[in-house]
Amino acid sequence: MGRLPRYEVPGVPQHVIQRGNNRQPIFADDGDYRAYLGWLGLAAAEHGVAIHAYVLMTNHVHLLVTPNTAGGIGRTLQSLGRRYVQYFNRSYGRTGTLWEGRYRSTVIDAERYFLTCSRYIESNPVRAGMVTAPEQYPWSSFRHNGLAVGDDLITAHALYEALGSDVVTRCTAYRALFAAALGSDETDAIRSATNAGWVLGNDRFRSEIESLAKRRGRPLARGRKCGANTQVNSRSS
């Protein structure tokens, strides 16, 4: 079965994951993280992609982004990957691919999932047992979103700005969201949608995205066989 086409919906946030090939490390020292972030910022600015949240783990990356143009995410990651892979291979005397195939992504119903997905991303090091609090991890956007530490990479989303009328109020409200861990239903929904490439949202939002993107936004109902771009009405899981 052929791969479904990418979502090309400008103005709608997406959660993006890119993993190292065979789950191998893609960062070996602090200079690698800095290089990746620098080229990410350049590529995102060049291709019209706003970055709202991120975390760089040892062998994979999570991004919460909004493309301003169709194809912006793909072009951003292609440009970034070309520069970073050359740098990484040259630095460590290796050759060949660094990434595990195509990046994975899901379109997000912002009203329902934007802040949840941001928490999911920035809590990754805590769930992995690397730190006990998100502010302890240096390679994520939490210090900017939650502590007002400057990060030129980040563009505030309207839903983040709605948390308060000033920086201190917004950061305080944002940190309060992390007082309790995400529930398993929330983390499972984000993981399954991103890994499978389905829309993360309710049936109405999925139908809207299917119409805009001209492709399915959910799995086919059991017993149905349709082409990749066929729209179906199935119950949300």
N, C-alpha and C positions, 0 to 999 in steps of 0.2 A: 504494500500500500504506500502510495507516494506521500511525501510530507505535506501537511497543510501549509498554505502560504502564510507569511507573517501578517500580523495585524498592522495596518497602515492607517491609523486613526489619530491625526494630529490633535493636540489639546487634551488627550486622555492619558492619565498616568499609567505606567507599566512597572511591574516588578520584574527585574532581570537578574538571572543567575548565569555566571560563567565559571566553569570548573576546569581545573588542571587535568591534563590527559592522564587517565588511569588514577585519578585522585592524587596525583603527585604534586608536591609543593610548587607554587608559582611565585613565592616570595621567600628569599633566603636571609635577607638582612634589612635593616631600616632603609638603606638606600634604595632598595627595590620598591618598597611601599611608596616612597616619595616620588620615584620616577614614574610609577604607574599613575599616581594621583595627578602629577603634573601633566602627563600626556592625556589623561582623561579630561582634564579641564580644557586643554587646547582643542581636543577633538569635539567635545560637547559644544563649545562656543562656536566652532567652525560650522557644525552641522545642525545647530538650532535645537539642542536638547538641554532642558533644565534638569538639574540634579537636586533632589530634595533630601535624600538620605542614602547612606552607603555604609558598607562594612567590608574591609579586606581581611579575609581569613587566610590561613596558611595556604590552602589549596583551592580556594574559590572566592568569588566576589558576589555580593548582593548590591543591587542598585535600585533606587526608586526614582523614576525619571518621567518627564513629560516631553514628548517630541513636539516641536512646533511645525515640523514638515513631515510629509510622508517619507518613510525610509530613513529618517534621521538617526534612529537608534542603531540600525544596522551599519550605516556609514560611520557613525561614531566609534562603534566597537571594532570595525574593520581598520580604521585609521589608528586607533589606540593599539590594537593587537599587532599590527605590522611594526610599529615602532618599539613596543615593549618586548615582543618576541626576539627581535634583532638584538636589542640591548641585553636581554636575559641570556640568550645563547652565547653572545660574545663574552659576557661577564663570567660565565661558568663553563666555557669550553664545550658546549653541547650543540647539537644540531637537531633539526626536525621540529615537529609541531609542539606547542606548549598546551594547547587547549583541547578539551574533550568535545570535539565536534562543534555543532552550532550552539550558540547561547540559548538558554531557555527563558521564556517570558510569558507574562499574563497581563491582560488589560484589567484595570481595577476600577470598580465602582467606588469612586472617591468618597462619596458621602458615607458609605458603609465601611470601607476598608482602608482608606488612605492612612489614617493615624495608626490603625492596627498593623498595617504592613510596615510602617516606619518603625514601630516598636519591635516587630518581629525581626527586622533587619538589625537594628542596633542592639538587640538582646542576644544576638547569635553567640558572642563570646561568653556570655553568662551561661547559656544553655550548654555550651561546649565544655564548661568547667575551666575555662582559661582565666576568668576573673570572677569576682563575686558581685560586681556592680558595673553597669555599662560605662560609667565615667572613667573606670580604671583602664579601659582598652584604648590605646592611642590611635588606632587606625579605623575609626568610624566617625560618623557625623554627630554622635550623641553630644559631645562637648560643645558643639555649636548649637544644636537644637535645644539642649537641656541646660547648658551652662553659659551660653552667650560668648563662647570662645570663638574668635573670628575664624572663618573658613570661607575663602573666596570661591570655593567649588560649589557652595550651596546656594540655591535659589529658593526662597520661602514660597510654599504653596499657599493659596488663599485659605485653606482649612487650618493650616498651622497659624497663619496670621490672625485668624478668628479666635484663637485661644486667649488673646488679650490685646489691650490697646497699646502696650509698650513692651519692650524687650524683657524686662524683669518679670512682668505678669505672664507673658507667653512662656518663658522658660520654666517658671514655677508650675504653671498648669501642665506643661509637657512632662516635667519630671514626675508629677503626680500620677500620670498615666502608667508609670513603671512601678507603682507601689505594689501591684499584684501581677503575678506572671500571667502571660496569655494562656487561655484555656486550650485544651487539646483540640477542641472543635475548630478554633480559630487557626491554630498552627497547621492542622491537617488540611483545612480548606485552602490555605495559602500554598502549602507544599504541593498538593495534588493538582491545583489549577496551574501552577507555574511549571511543574514537571511535564504535564500533559499538554500545555499550551492552550488551555481553555480560559474563558472569561471568568473573572472572579467578581460575582455579583448575583443579584436576584434575576428571575426570569425576564422581567421587563428590561433591565439593563442589558442582559445577554442578547435579547432580540434587537435592541437598538444598535449594539455593536455589530451583530451579524448583518444588519442592513447596511451599516456604514462601511464595514470591511469586506463585504461580499464573500464571507466564509462562515462556516459553522463556529459557534462559540461554546459548544457543549458536546458531550458524547452522543452518538446516535442511540436512540431507544433500542433495546434488545430486539433482535429479529428484523431490524431494518437495515437495508444496504443502500447507501446513497453516495453520490460523488462528493468530492472534498468540499465543494462550495455550497452544497445543499443545506438549507435551513430546516430545522426540525423543532417541534414543540415538545419538549420532554420535561418532566418534573425535575426541579433542581435537587441536587443531592445534599 
